[in-house]
Amino acid sequence: MYQLSPVADIVVFISTLLVSIVLHEMMHAAVAYKLGDDLAHSEGRISLNPLNHIDPFLTILMPLLFYVTTGAFILAAKPVPINTSRIRGDEYGLALVGIAGPLTNFALAILGGVLLRFVSFGGVVEAVLMQFIVINVALCAFNLLPIPPLDGSRVLYAVAPDAVRAVMQRIEQFGLMVLLILIFVLGPVISHFLRPLTR
């Protein structure tokens, strides 16, 4: 496979990650709006403008910190605000909001795969598409982990027995800390497997 230059590789990697995360968060907001909650909509989160999804800590400071300390580059967007009392369908509605993000990444990966399979591109475009596919598959899989505050936990919460829900509620109280630990532990592992696949 065609190999991008180191600078181009980093630019494509960060750009693809940013686009994929923006679409991921936008779809959370869009599905929440369709189900009756206009909180994210009122804050401009149904938008392709990256500035509307950037969090100073999660999107800028944390990636720099993790890159310097672990060599892993992990980018996270500002969480979409949800008013759970307004979502139609109770826990099932919240599950739909939660799964909308990972399914968006899965759909983007499928789209990239179709283009790669059926359209003849030059080496540079094929390398970019491969990055696009792998990154979106990784985002989908990571966010579907059934651990609060990741999206997969909303799906599990909708079908889990009360005892499991109680445990998940306790974990969710430490949402940001849990997320940081997950990224710190899994980030280097994900990067280790992800980077060779995009080359």
C-alpha positions in Angstrom: 0.0 0.0 0.0 1.1 3.6 -0.7 2.7 5.2 2.3 2.1 8.8 3.1 5.0 11.0 4.3 5.2 11.3 8.1 3.8 14.8 8.1 1.0 13.9 5.7 0.2 10.8 7.8 -0.2 12.9 10.9 -2.3 15.5 9.2 -4.6 12.9 7.6 -4.9 11.0 10.9 -5.9 14.0 12.9 -8.2 15.4 10.2 -10.0 12.1 9.8 -10.3 11.6 13.6 -11.7 15.1 13.9 -14.3 14.7 11.1 -15.4 11.3 12.4 -15.8 12.6 16.0 -17.8 15.7 14.9 -20.2 13.5 12.9 -20.4 11.1 15.8 -21.4 13.8 18.3 -23.7 15.6 15.8 -25.7 12.4 15.3 -26.1 12.1 19.1 -27.6 15.6 19.1 -29.8 15.0 16.1 -31.4 11.8 17.4 -31.9 13.4 20.8 -33.7 16.3 19.0 -35.9 13.9 17.0 -36.8 12.2 20.3 -38.0 15.4 22.0 -34.9 16.9 23.6 -33.8 20.2 22.2 -31.0 20.9 24.7 -28.1 20.0 22.4 -29.8 21.7 19.4 -30.1 24.9 21.4 -26.3 24.8 22.1 -25.5 24.4 18.4 -24.5 20.8 18.5 -26.4 19.7 15.4 -23.6 21.2 13.3 -20.7 20.2 11.2 -18.7 23.1 12.6 -15.8 21.5 14.6 -15.7 24.6 16.9 -19.1 23.7 18.3 -17.8 20.3 19.4 -14.4 21.3 20.8 -13.7 21.1 24.5 -10.6 22.8 25.7 -9.6 19.9 27.9 -10.8 16.8 26.1 -10.0 18.0 22.6 -6.8 20.0 23.1 -5.1 19.5 26.4 -5.8 15.8 27.0 -4.6 14.7 23.5 -1.4 16.6 24.0 -0.9 15.1 27.5 -1.5 11.5 26.3 0.7 11.9 23.3 3.6 13.3 25.3 3.2 10.6 28.1 2.2 7.5 26.2 2.8 8.2 22.5 -0.9 7.6 21.8 -3.0 10.2 20.1 -6.6 10.2 21.4 -9.0 12.9 20.5 -12.3 13.4 22.3 -15.1 15.9 21.6 -17.2 17.8 24.1 -20.0 15.5 25.4 -23.4 16.2 24.0 -25.8 17.5 26.7 -28.9 15.5 27.1 -32.0 16.2 29.1 -33.0 12.6 29.9 -36.5 13.7 31.1 -37.4 14.9 27.6 -36.4 11.9 25.6 -39.3 9.8 24.4 -39.1 6.1 25.0 -37.3 6.3 28.4 -34.3 4.0 28.5 -34.9 2.8 25.0 -34.9 6.3 23.7 -31.7 7.0 25.5 -30.2 3.8 24.0 -31.1 5.1 20.5 -29.3 8.4 21.3 -26.3 6.5 22.6 -26.0 4.1 19.7 -26.4 6.8 17.1 -22.8 7.9 17.4 -21.1 4.5 17.0 -23.5 3.6 14.2 -22.5 6.8 12.4 -18.9 5.7 12.6 -19.8 2.2 11.4 -21.7 3.7 8.4 -18.7 5.9 7.6 -16.5 2.9 7.6 -18.8 1.0 5.3 -18.9 4.0 3.0 -15.2 4.1 2.9 -15.0 0.4 2.3 -17.4 0.6 -0.6 -15.4 3.4 -2.2 -12.2 1.5 -1.7 -13.7 -1.6 -3.2 -15.6 -0.3 -6.2 -13.8 2.9 -7.3 -10.3 3.1 -8.6 -8.3 5.7 -6.9 -4.6 6.7 -6.8 -2.3 5.5 -4.0 -2.7 8.7 -1.9 -6.5 8.5 -1.9 -6.5 4.8 -1.1 -4.1 5.4 1.8 -6.5 8.2 3.1 -9.5 6.0 2.7 -7.8 3.2 4.6 -7.1 5.6 7.5 -10.8 6.7 7.4 -12.1 3.1 7.6 -9.8 1.9 10.4 -10.3 5.0 12.5 -14.1 4.8 12.2 -14.2 1.1 13.0 -12.0 1.8 16.1 -14.3 4.6 17.2 -17.4 2.4 16.8 -15.9 -0.5 18.7 -14.5 1.7 21.5 -17.7 3.6 22.1 -19.8 0.4 22.1 -17.9 -0.9 25.2 -20.7 -1.3 27.8 -18.9 0.8 30.4 -20.2 4.2 31.6 -19.9 6.8 30.3 -19.3 5.2 26.9 -22.3 4.9 24.4 -22.5 1.1 24.8 -23.5 1.6 28.4 -26.7 3.3 27.4 -27.6 0.3 25.3 -26.8 -2.1 28.1 -28.7 0.0 30.6 -31.9 -0.3 28.5 -31.9 -4.1 28.8 -30.0 -4.8 32.0 -31.6 -6.0 35.2 -31.9 -3.6 38.1 -28.8 -4.9 39.9 -26.6 -4.2 36.9 -28.2 -0.8 36.4 -27.4 0.0 40.0 -23.7 -0.8 39.5 -23.6 1.2 36.3 -25.1 4.2 38.0 -22.4 4.1 40.7 -19.7 3.9 38.0 -21.3 6.7 36.0 -20.9 9.1 39.0 -17.2 9.0 38.2 -17.7 9.4 34.4 -14.8 11.6 33.5 -12.4 9.7 35.7 -13.5 6.4 34.2 -13.1 7.8 30.7 -9.6 9.0 31.4 -8.6 5.7 32.9 -10.0 3.9 29.8 -8.2 6.1 27.4 -5.0 5.9 29.4 -5.2 2.1 29.5 -6.6 1.4 26.1 -5.2 4.3 24.2 -1.7 2.9 23.7 -3.2 -0.5 22.8 -5.6 1.0 20.2 -2.8 3.1 18.7 -0.5 0.1 18.6 -2.9 -1.8 16.4 -4.4 1.1 14.6 -1.3 2.8 13.2 0.1 -0.2 11.3 -3.3 -0.9 9.7 -3.4 2.6 8.2 -0.1 2.2 6.4 
